[in-house]
Amino acid sequence: MSPTSTAFLSPVFGPKVLQARYQGVVESSRRLHDEHIGVGRVFHPFRLPEVMEQRLFDAVQSAGRELTDAISSPEAAKAKLEGLGSAAVEAKCGPALLGTADLLDKQGWVAEAASLYAAAFGAGVQCFPYFTIGR
């Protein structure tokens, strides 16, 4: 996501550099979360139902420069993440169950996940929020 990535992404992706950065971050985060949580009857912020992933992709495309500015540095990205969070929480290391997948239809899960990520970054640990698919 760094501004210097433009130099090597532009020749390949042209005006779609932001989308290439987004896909790179999502894919690397998806792989890391999958490695720690598993794949199957779970969802996490980087492996959501297809309709939600498409909405996120569309939102990133429409945000454009505004999004790039919001995450222009690690400090700016951390501030944005903390702004998305709902409350201070205790940092958790490893997988952190947020509930069942039906919570993905409610708005609060984003704030809860953001709070967990912000706390983990502050504590220097890795946290992997996830949802189980209900029975």
C-alpha atoms as one frame of an Amber mdcrd trajectory, in Angstrom:
protein
   0.000   0.000   0.000   3.001   2.306   0.241   3.292   5.156  -2.266   6.527
   3.639  -3.565   4.612   0.608  -4.837   3.259   2.783  -7.657   6.620   2.534
  -9.414   6.378  -1.214  -9.948   2.568  -1.562 -10.106   1.900   1.181 -12.685
   3.542  -0.529 -15.669   1.415  -3.627 -15.100  -1.872  -2.232 -13.761  -1.904
   1.316 -15.193  -4.706   3.394 -13.695  -5.890   0.451 -11.568  -3.021   0.686
  -9.067  -5.389   1.229  -6.110  -7.338  -1.922  -7.008  -4.099  -3.897  -7.333
  -2.947  -2.695  -3.906  -6.338  -3.555  -2.421  -6.334  -7.064  -3.918  -2.777
  -7.648  -2.703  -3.613  -6.673   0.861  -6.838  -8.677   0.878  -5.199 -11.786
  -0.531  -2.214 -11.734   1.830  -4.519 -11.074   4.803  -6.887 -13.828   3.666
  -4.061 -16.339   3.525  -2.746 -15.366   6.955  -6.215 -15.546   8.538  -6.977
 -18.858   6.806  -3.707 -20.273   8.133  -4.642 -19.402  11.722  -8.418 -19.956
  11.627  -8.900 -22.527   8.914 -11.166 -22.646   5.902 -14.602 -24.145   5.852
 -17.409 -23.300   8.189 -16.005 -19.887   9.152 -15.871 -16.325   7.866 -13.423
 -13.564   8.740 -12.945  -9.972   7.538 -10.900 -11.177   4.558 -13.110 -14.138
   3.637 -16.703 -12.954   3.647 -19.793 -14.086   1.754 -19.356 -13.252  -1.930
 -22.010 -10.520  -1.970 -20.266  -8.699   0.889 -16.861  -9.005  -0.743 -18.252
  -7.495  -3.956 -19.779  -4.579  -2.015 -16.438  -3.947  -0.311 -14.599  -4.007
  -3.624 -17.097  -1.520  -5.090 -16.738   0.734  -2.037 -12.951   0.717  -2.369
 -13.202   1.634  -6.048 -15.566   4.516  -5.363 -13.508   5.810  -2.394 -10.385
   6.182  -4.553  -8.051   8.927  -3.408  -9.929   9.440  -0.119  -9.090   5.884
   0.926  -5.482   6.221  -0.191  -5.092   9.349   1.934  -6.743   7.674   4.951
  -4.113   4.918   4.971  -1.140   6.859   3.619   1.090   5.839   6.537   1.037
   3.226   9.280   0.060   5.939  11.762  -2.826   7.151   9.569  -4.038   3.589
   9.010  -3.908   2.848  12.749  -5.838   6.048  13.507  -8.475   5.086  10.920
  -8.742   1.595  12.438  -9.102   3.023  15.943 -11.797   5.369  14.613 -13.742
   2.401  13.286 -13.529   0.625  16.637 -16.357   0.750  19.131 -14.501   0.613
  22.430 -11.199  -0.258  23.995 -10.852  -4.010  24.364  -8.215  -6.329  25.731
  -5.744  -7.503  23.107  -6.239 -11.128  22.129  -3.541 -13.243  20.557  -4.646
 -15.725  17.907  -8.170 -16.544  16.692 -10.973 -14.552  18.351 -14.545 -15.761
  17.905 -16.973 -12.871  17.317 -20.070 -15.046  17.050 -22.100 -16.709  14.332
 -22.182 -15.617  10.712 -25.666 -14.136  11.054 -23.961 -11.216  12.855 -22.420
 -10.256   9.515 -25.805  -8.748   8.587 -25.530  -6.336  11.507 -23.340  -3.219
  11.488 -21.658  -3.719  14.864 -19.284  -6.471  13.786 -17.009  -4.080  11.905
 -16.488  -1.957  15.015 -15.881  -5.044  17.146 -13.311  -6.469  14.717 -11.620
  -3.066  14.347 -11.346  -2.796  18.135  -9.699  -6.222  18.329  -7.236  -5.402
  15.536  -6.357  -2.018  17.085  -5.756  -3.594  20.505  -3.627  -6.335  18.959
  -1.513  -3.856  16.987  -1.003  -1.821  20.164   0.084  -4.923  22.089   2.294
  -6.232  19.292   0.332  -9.462  18.833  -1.645 -10.973  15.963  -5.404 -11.338
  16.337  -7.711 -13.104  13.882 -11.417 -12.282  14.428 -13.817 -14.785  12.884
 -17.407 -16.002  12.725 -18.722 -19.539  12.652 -21.412 -20.686  10.276 -24.435
 -21.493  12.422 -25.982 -24.939  12.424
